[in-house]
Amino acid sequence: MVFRKLKRNIIVSIILFALIYLFFSLYSDFDNVLRSLSSVSLTTMVLVLLLTSTNFFFRFLKWHYYVRLLNLKASFWDSLLIFLSGLVMSVTPGKFGEVFKSYLLKKIDDIPIPVSAPIVFAERITDFYSVLLLAFIGSLVMGQGMTVIILTALFFILATLLLNNRKMSLAIIKYFERFNFLEKYISKIEESYESSYTMLRIKPLYEMTLLSLLAWLPECLGFYLILDYFSVDVSVLWSVFVYTFSIIVGALTMLPAGIGVTEGSLSYFIFDVTKNMDLAVTVTFLIRISTLWYAVIIGIISLAIIKKKRNIENL
């Protein structure tokens, strides 16, 4: 059942991705784009994929840290395969489909979903903080995007402060108990809150945000490598700002993987510098293939491995 839904989500995302690039092709020379794509050196793309893999490595360390912090009884190898399997959900809005990892923890180690699901929330919070910080630093130099960055940061800071205020959070949960249709879910909501509260305390929040910085910087460098290969004269800081800002605006739309908006933002900034739409489309296509779609492929392979390894039939 879950596999069928996964296939449907991935197919829909691929169709959206294809339509976006079909739209972009109307404003570029398709033959030129194909020539540029075929000219990219294998060495460059291997380096970019290695940098993306570094992102996965640090994000796994964060995931496993949270698993241990919540005292969840999952082995290291199960934890690794579950994390990698969750990458297949990179094409969901805000990557929140990665709560699928909680479903796998339940299937494999009988860990209650309400207890582990907040890990995905904590992952996204710390991802956003790190990406916002990188974008903010770039924005100070570039002089662009500051309003979006500050407003987004304020939203996440307020959400974090609320979750860290135990008395207020529990009072809000208690308030919703009066609604009959929510009453039966209150105990599960409280379980989820306890997990969130544990993970978003100052020490784990600070440490995991730093780890997230180590995760997202390599992807920014991968973007820079592709630009450098095509002799686009920009700085590393420019690349960091453009990549992180585009990820932020894409995530805020809550579209699957920000498809369309992230591509549009990346292409806009590249075109603004190069005045070459063919090049903008080429670079955007390459970085999205080597980050988003590379993650999906790793997720599909890992899911197949864990399904076979653990003899999971009803998935």
JOLIN-V670248 format. One record per backbone hydrogen bond with DSSP energy under -1.0 kcal/mol. CO is the residue of the C=O (numbers start at 1). NH is the residue of the N-H. E is the energy in kcal/mol with one decimal. If there is no record, write none. Layout:
# JOLIN-V670248
CO:NH:E / CO:NH:E
This chain:
# JOLIN-V670248
1:5:-1.9 / 2:6:-2.7 / 3:7:-2.8 / 4:8:-2.2 / 5:9:-2.8 / 6:10:-2.8 / 7:11:-2.7 / 8:12:-2.6 / 9:13:-2.3 / 10:14:-2.6 / 11:15:-2.4 / 12:16:-2.5 / 13:17:-2.8 / 14:18:-2.7 / 15:19:-2.5 / 16:20:-2.5 / 17:21:-2.0 / 18:22:-1.9 / 19:23:-2.4 / 20:24:-2.4 / 21:25:-1.9 / 23:26:-1.0 / 24:27:-1.6 / 29:33:-2.2 / 30:34:-2.4 / 31:35:-2.3 / 32:36:-2.4 / 33:37:-2.6 / 34:38:-2.3 / 35:39:-1.0 / 41:45:-1.8 / 42:46:-2.5 / 43:47:-2.3 / 44:48:-2.2 / 45:49:-2.5 / 46:50:-2.2 / 47:51:-2.1 / 48:52:-2.2 / 49:53:-2.3 / 50:54:-1.6 / 51:55:-1.5 / 52:56:-1.8 / 53:57:-2.2 / 54:58:-2.3 / 55:59:-2.2 / 56:60:-2.3 / 57:61:-2.0 / 58:62:-1.8 / 59:63:-2.5 / 60:64:-3.2 / 61:65:-2.0 / 62:66:-2.1 / 63:67:-2.2 / 64:68:-2.3 / 65:69:-2.7 / 66:70:-2.1 / 67:72:-2.6 / 68:71:-1.5 / 72:74:-2.0 / 75:79:-2.7 / 76:80:-2.4 / 77:81:-2.5 / 78:82:-2.7 / 79:83:-2.4 / 80:84:-2.6 / 81:85:-2.4 / 82:86:-1.7 / 84:87:-1.1 / 85:88:-1.6 / 86:89:-1.9 / 87:90:-2.0 / 89:92:-1.9 / 92:95:-2.3 / 92:257:-1.0 / 93:96:-2.0 / 95:98:-2.0 / 96:99:-1.6 / 97:100:-2.0 / 98:101:-2.5 / 99:102:-1.3 / 99:103:-1.1 / 100:104:-2.0 / 101:105:-2.2 / 102:106:-2.0 / 103:107:-2.2 / 104:108:-2.8 / 105:109:-2.3 / 105:111:-1.2 / 106:110:-1.1 / 112:116:-1.5 / 113:117:-3.0 / 116:119:-2.1 / 117:120:-1.3 / 118:122:-2.7 / 119:123:-2.7 / 120:124:-2.3 / 121:125:-2.5 / 122:126:-2.4 / 123:127:-2.2 / 124:128:-2.9 / 125:129:-2.4 / 126:130:-2.1 / 127:131:-2.8 / 128:132:-3.0 / 129:133:-2.1 / 130:134:-2.3 / 131:135:-2.7 / 132:136:-2.7 / 133:137:-2.3 / 134:138:-2.1 / 135:139:-2.6 / 136:140:-1.9 / 138:142:-3.0 / 139:143:-3.0 / 145:149:-2.0 / 146:150:-2.8 / 147:151:-2.5 / 148:152:-2.2 / 149:153:-2.5 / 150:154:-2.6 / 151:155:-1.8 / 152:156:-1.9 / 153:157:-2.5 / 154:158:-2.6 / 155:159:-2.2 / 156:160:-2.2 / 157:161:-2.6 / 158:162:-2.3 / 159:163:-2.2 / 160:164:-1.7 / 162:165:-1.0 / 164:166:-1.2 / 165:169:-2.6 / 166:170:-2.6 / 167:171:-1.7 / 168:172:-2.2 / 169:173:-2.3 / 170:174:-2.5 / 171:175:-2.1 / 172:176:-1.7 / 175:178:-1.4 / 176:179:-1.4 / 179:182:-1.7 / 179:183:-1.5 / 182:185:-1.9 / 183:186:-1.0 / 185:189:-2.4 / 186:190:-2.7 / 187:191:-1.9 / 188:192:-2.4 / 189:193:-2.5 / 190:194:-2.3 / 191:195:-1.7 / 192:196:-2.4 / 193:197:-3.2 / 194:198:-1.9 / 195:199:-2.0 / 196:200:-2.1 / 201:205:-2.6 / 202:206:-2.8 / 203:207:-2.6 / 204:208:-2.5 / 205:209:-1.6 / 206:210:-1.9 / 207:211:-1.9 / 208:212:-1.9 / 209:213:-1.8 / 210:214:-1.6 / 211:215:-1.2 / 212:216:-2.5 / 213:217:-2.0 / 216:220:-1.7 / 217:221:-2.2 / 218:222:-2.1 / 219:223:-2.0 / 220:224:-2.0 / 221:225:-2.5 / 222:226:-1.8 / 223:227:-2.1 / 224:228:-3.0 / 225:229:-2.2 / 226:230:-1.5 / 227:232:-2.6 / 228:231:-1.7 / 232:234:-1.8 / 235:239:-1.9 / 236:240:-2.5 / 237:241:-2.5 / 238:242:-2.7 / 239:243:-2.4 / 240:244:-2.3 / 241:245:-2.8 / 242:246:-2.0 / 243:247:-1.9 / 244:248:-2.3 / 245:249:-2.5 / 246:250:-1.9 / 247:251:-2.4 / 248:252:-2.4 / 251:254:-1.4 / 255:258:-2.4 / 256:259:-2.2 / 258:262:-2.8 / 260:264:-2.0 / 261:265:-2.6 / 262:266:-2.6 / 263:267:-2.7 / 264:268:-2.3 / 265:269:-2.2 / 266:270:-2.3 / 267:271:-2.8 / 268:272:-2.3 / 269:273:-1.1 / 270:274:-2.6 / 271:275:-3.0 / 276:280:-2.1 / 277:281:-2.6 / 278:282:-2.1 / 279:283:-2.7 / 280:284:-2.1 / 281:285:-2.5 / 282:286:-2.3 / 283:287:-2.4 / 284:288:-2.0 / 285:289:-2.3 / 286:290:-2.2 / 288:293:-1.9 / 291:295:-2.0 / 292:296:-1.8 / 293:297:-2.0 / 294:298:-2.3 / 295:299:-2.5 / 296:300:-2.4 / 297:301:-2.3 / 298:302:-2.5 / 299:303:-2.4 / 300:304:-2.0 / 301:305:-2.0 / 302:306:-2.7 / 303:307:-2.1 / 304:308:-1.9 / 305:309:-3.3 / 306:310:-2.2 / 307:312:-1.9 / 313:315:-1.8
